[in-house]
Amino acid sequence: MTATLQLPKLQIHGFVSEGGFVSTANDYIGTSSRGSLEFFEGALNVSTQVADRLRAGIQLYGRDVGTFRDLPPRLDWAYLDYHWKEWLGLRAGIIKMPYGLYNEYADIDSARNAILMPQSVYPLRDRSALLAQTGFSIYGSKELGRSAGSLEYQAWLGTLNVPANALEVTGATLDDIDTKYVTGAQLFWRTPVEGLRVGGTWLRTSIDFKLHLDPATTAALIMAGLVPADYNGKLVISQRPDTLWIASAEYTRENWLFAAEYSRWETLQESTLRSLLPTFDDTSERFYGMATHRLSSAFELGAYYSVLFADADDRGGHDKTKFAKPYYAWQRDASATLRYDVNEHWLWKLEAHFIDGTADLFASQNPDPKRFWGMFLFKTTVTF
Amino acid sequence: MRAPRIIVRLLALALIVAGVANASIADDGGFKVIVNPDNAATSVDRDFLRDVYLKKATEWSGGETTYPIDLGSKFPERDRFTDQVIRKTAAQLRTYWNQQIFSGKGVPPPEADSAAEVIEYVMSNKGAVGYIPADADPGKAKVIRIR
């Protein structure tokens, strides 16, 4: 046996990305209206085969993507994986969370065509909260026979690792984020039609955000009579539960890939200050259709159309108590991407977005957003 | 009485077609699949073999852990195996392994620089499976049919 054939004791892999983006109006991701080169991502992982069917690994991930910063890098995933049988494996630790076709792979630039995945379903703003959970998961696959395809499934239970910068807060300081639990299940059917898989994911979580209001905000609320005179400024916002589900379909044939997903996010939010933040129950609607085509070993084209409705019961934004202007209620995004693979390890991408609506913008960064706007991005990634 | 005869002929035709299809993988593919002589298998299901190479299947029917090995990317048989058994393009397979590597789910099989290295690996691991060019001498490794 030659040494080169043995799997190394440690496998080390990583990637580094840098890029830029600019928008014709509105600030999206970061200060896009001025143009930004704050578009860095990097990851480094180490894994090893500890024993027969038992693996362990750890990955650090950092990013400086406009508004979203994970620097210094933080633990992205770190877990034990015991793949006992084809139909049953167990993972324990910080585990990437399945959601739809691509959530586990959402920040792996080399594993997709688009620079920005369809933001209705895979929003950058929620990446830190939804990408991984700390706990356990079971997984497996089961052949149903040559004429019936196979099933692939996962189920998990744990807590979310929500960083403090995952929540946009003004006039208050975030003291603690308490994830009660996150649980979910995913089932995919790899159909007898070669390249076609369909499935669904269901996910539920409960989170408490504990804040204290700034003295000026607290004083203003007391003056306005919205809170008692002895109010100490403490506030708990509870999302219990958030329920997310998604139906997915993907078809690959030769150099083509087609994908479509439909999702709803149901949020029940309560607070300890009901006079200020009354209980509300919202359901957002999210879907997209995407196609990619590899033209050659170097070039690949892709396009998608992604739609987000902030309130599935008010797609037109008619309720002025929720939406100051109707187009605050939706975001429709038509995107096109050209990917160029210099070699197996190095790639470049160019991407254009034509967007109608502003539902996915941060209100604090866009006090008077424009309805129609465009965004252009480039990115280069080296993977090793 | 004619109907059963037609059915028998159709079944025979289907078997011939199936045989031709199997032969097309084994012969026209330009590669042959080899396992350790201690492996009881004489043939392997194509979907199972694909799952072994994607690290979704972990054991042979006898319970032995599977250890797949690839030929290096310079071999044309690698592309043919990827196309005919794994049924992905080279770019799709690269995407798949990037997804696995950076989500922590797994790493690709080791790569060999020659058919001799594949044979050596297969002979050294009871659960190993590899493929070599059709004109390569498998030595003491056992050639199995894809069905």
Interface residues (C-beta under 8 A of the other chain):
Chain A: M1 T2 T4 L5 Q6 L7 Q11 H13 F15 A43 N45 S47 D52 R53 R55 G57 Q59 W77 Y79 D81 H83 W84 K85 E86 I95 K96 E104 Y105 I108 S110 A111 R112 S141 E143 R146 S150 E152 E194 G195 T252 E254 N255 L257 R294 S297 E300 D341 E344 T383
Chain B: D47 F48 D51 K56 A57 T58 E59 T65 I69 R87 K88 T89 A90 A91 Q92 R94 T95 N98 Q99 I101 F102 S103 G104 K105 G106 V107 P110 A112 D113 E117 E120 Y121 S124
